[in-house]
Amino acid sequence: MGHAGMAATAVRYLRSVGAPTTGPVEAHQDAAGPYGPPRPRLRAVGDDERAPLDPGEFRRVLGNFATGVTVITAPAADGEPGPAGFACQSFSSLSLDPPLVSFMVARTSTTWPRIARAGVFCVNVLGADQGELCRGFAVSGADKFAGVAYDAAPVSGAPRLAGAPAWIDCTVQAVHTGGDHLIVVGRVDALGTGAAEADGEPLLFHRGRFGRFTS
């Protein structure tokens, strides 16, 4: 997608919520619509304004929320040397009808532009014994697929990692702005589970460390 595409996405979003796209970004409070109460006021934070919270404290408190762990992969787009992928804990199901999922990615990610150019991706849900695999995909600049077994997801052709308990094959549906991250919505084209599903133990991330689920 590149920076121009991201900027265009942001402008479309601001227009959709009634915010001006030039000057200070502040939207009036709209009347209640068919999807709930009036929209909140939107305002861009100025470069000279202090952040309302200490980033370290934000991470410490939010780290108490345990999440599952995934690896988002994409096939090589035209001109790319190989497939792309990164470790992601901010994955979620979004909608049943139509079937949609979402994940968040930092605007500074060097992998996201490659996924955006491909226009498709596969979510690989990791199992409890795949912590090292996850660490490999969390490293920037390395050949993340070196020594990693995978085949092609049936619709996108994105890498489907061996041993993952579940996979979700998607097409990029929309990209929204979310502060220093982008919110990516994917339309689910195919999905399934692997043999590892029988073990039933997910890889969890809590307070900066991997963990296991115990009943």
N, C-alpha and C positions, 0 to 999 in steps of 0.2 A: 504494500500500500504506500509506503514512504511517508515523509513528513507532509507533503502536499495532500495526500489522501486523508491522513489523520486530521489535518486542519479542516478539510472539507466536511469530514464527518462531524467534527465539533460544531461547525457553523450550522449544519443541518439540524443538529440536536438543539442548539440554542434557539433557532428559529421555530422549532416545533413546540417549545415551551414558552414562546412569546418574548424571549430575551433579545435585546438589541445585539447586533453583531459588530458594532463599532462603538468606541468609547467605553465607559464603565459598563460592565455587564450586570444589569439589574433589571429583573422582570417584575412587572406589576402582578398582584395576586389575582389570578383568574377566578371567574365564577366556577362553582362546582360543575363538573362535567359528568359524563356517563360512567367514569371509572372511579369516582370517589370525591373527596373534599377538594377545596381549592388548592392549587399548586402553591408550594412555599416560594418565598422571594428568593431569587438567585442573584448572587453578587460575586464577581471575581475578586479574589484576595490580591491586594496590591503588593508590588515587589518590596515596598518599604514597610509593610506591616509585619509584626511579630507573629509567629505561629502560636495559636492558642494553647498548645500542649507541647511538653517536652517530648521529642521523638523517642528517646530511650524509655520514658515512662509509658508512652503509648504502646511500644512493642512489648514491654514487660507485662502490662495488664492484659493486652489482647492475646499474649502467649498462653494464657490460661485456658483459652478455647482450643480444645483438641480437634484436629482435622484429619481427614484421610489424605493420602498422597497419590498424585498421578504423574505421569509423564505425557506431555502433549507433543505429538510428532506430526510431521508433514512430509510429503514427498518432495523431491528436488524439483523446484520450478525451473523454467528455461534459463540456462546459463549458470545454474547453481552446481557446485561440485558434488553435492550429495544431499541426503535428507536432512531435515532440521528437527530439533527436539529440545525440550527443557523441562525440568522438574517443576511441578505446580501443585500447591496445596489449596489454592483458591478456586477449586472446581465445584460446581453445584448443578443439580438438575434444576430446570427452570419452568418447563411447561410440559404437560402431557398431550394437549391438543391445541396446536401442533406440537410434536415432540421437539423440545428445545433444551439445550444445556448451555452453561456459561462458565467462563473462567476469566480471571483477571491477570494482566501482565503489565509489568513496569514499562513506562514510556521509554526508558533507557535500554530496554532489552535489545540485544543485537540479533536474537533469534526470531522475535516476533515479525520483523519485516519480511523474513523469508517465508514464514507461515502465511502472512498476508498475501504475498505474491502467489503462493500456491492456491490460496482460496479455499483450502480444505484442511482438515486435521483429524487425527485419531487420538482419543483420550485412552490412555492405558492406566487402569486402576491397579496400583501395586499391592502386593501381598506382604505379609509380615517379614518374610525372608528376603525381601528385595531392597533393603536399605542401601547396600553398596551400589546397586544399579541406580538408585535415586541420586546418590552422591555424584556418580559419574555424569549425570545429566544436569547437575547443579553447577558444574564447573564451566566457566566461560572461556571460549577460545580453544578448547581441546576438541579432538575427534571423538565426540560422544558415542558414536556407534561402533568404535573399534572393539572387536571381540564380543559384541552384543548380538545375540540371536534374535531374528525377527522375520516375519513374512509380511506380505502386503494386505492391508485392510481391503475388503471386497469392493468398495465403491470408490474411495479416495485414492487408494494405493499407498496411503501413508503407512509407515512402519507400525506393525502390530507386534509388540514385544513378547517374546516367548516367556511363559510362566506367569503372565499377568492374569489375575483372577477374572477380569472383565475388560472389555474394550467397547468404545463407542465411536463410530465412524461418522464424521460430520462435514457439512459445508458451512463456511462462514456466512451467517445470516445478517449480522449487524455488528457494528463497533461503536461503543459509546465512550465518552470521556468520563473519567472518575478521578479527579485530582492528578496525582502523579502516576496513575495507572490507567489502562484502557480496559473496558469491560467488553469482552468478546462473546457474542451469542452465536451458537452453532445450531443448525438444523440437523437432526439426527437422521441419517440415511440407512444405517445398519448398526447392529450391536449384538453382543454375544458374551458368553463366558468361556473360560478355559478350564482345563483339568484342575488348576489350582483352586478353583472355587470350592471344591469339596473340602479343603482344609478350613475354609471359612474365616481365617484370621487376616484382618487388614493391616497394612502398615499405617501407623498413626504418627502424628507429629504434635508434640506438646512441650511447651517451654523450651524450644530450641533443640529438642532431642527426639529421636525416633522411639516409639514404644509399641507395645502389643496390646490387643484387647483380651481381657480375661473375664470370664463370667463368674 
